[in-house]
């Protein structure tokens, strides 16, 4: 049975390393980090470059994923926290 590998142009990524370690512990075998040209006959899980937060938020909202509101200024933080505190009662 082919094993899983994580492929990314940046195999030194800390997030990629943490993901590989967690998958290794859950799957029971070492999950390697490789560049896309080294996948060969293994199951490839692609790990692409990160996006900025605004692009991620827009994609989440478009797909209907529940996510926190975007705060563009520190003045909005008080309003957001007050709403959270009042809804918890």
For each residue, the residues with C-beta under 8 A, 3 or more apart:
1:
2: 41 42 43
3: 29 31 42 43
4: 23 27 31 42 43 45
5: 31 32 33 34 38 39 42 43 44 45
6: 16 19 20 23 31 32 33 34 45 46 47
7: 33 34 35 36 38 39 44 45 46 47
8: 11 13 16 33 35 36 46 47 48
9: 35 36 49
10: 13 16 49
11: 8 16 33 34 35
12: 16 17
13: 8 10 16 17 47
14: 17 18
15: 18 19 47 50
16: 6 8 10 11 12 13 19 20 33 47
17: 12 13 14 20 21 33
18: 14 15 21 22
19: 6 15 16 22 23 47
20: 6 16 17 23 24 31 32 33
21: 17 18 24 25
22: 18 19 25 26
23: 4 6 19 20 26 27 31
24: 20 21 27 29 30 31
25: 21 22
26: 22 23
27: 4 23 24 31
28:
29: 3 24
30: 24
31: 3 4 5 6 20 23 24 27
32: 5 6 20
33: 5 6 7 8 11 16 17 20
34: 5 6 7 11 38 39
35: 7 8 9 11 38
36: 7 8 9 39 44 46
37:
38: 5 7 34 35
39: 5 7 34 36 42 44
40:
41: 2
42: 2 3 4 5 39
43: 2 3 4 5
44: 5 7 36 39
45: 4 5 6 7
46: 6 7 8 36
47: 6 7 8 13 15 16 19
48: 8
49: 9 10
50: 15
51: 55 56 59
52: 55 56
53: 56 57
54: 57 58 70
55: 51 52 58 59
56: 51 52 53 59 60
57: 53 54 60 61 67 70
58: 54 55 61 62
59: 51 55 56 62 63
60: 56 57 63 65 67
61: 57 58 64 65 67
62: 58 59
63: 59 60
64: 61
65: 60 61
66:
67: 57 60 61
68:
69: 80
70: 54 57
71: 74 76 77 80
72: 76
73: 76 77
74: 71 77
75: 78 79
76: 71 72 73 79 80
77: 71 73 74 80 81
78: 75 81 82
79: 75 76 82 83
80: 69 71 76 77 83 84
81: 77 78 84 85
82: 78 79 85 86
83: 79 80 86 87
84: 80 81 87 88
85: 81 82 88 89
86: 82 83 89
87: 83 84
88: 84 85
89: 85 86
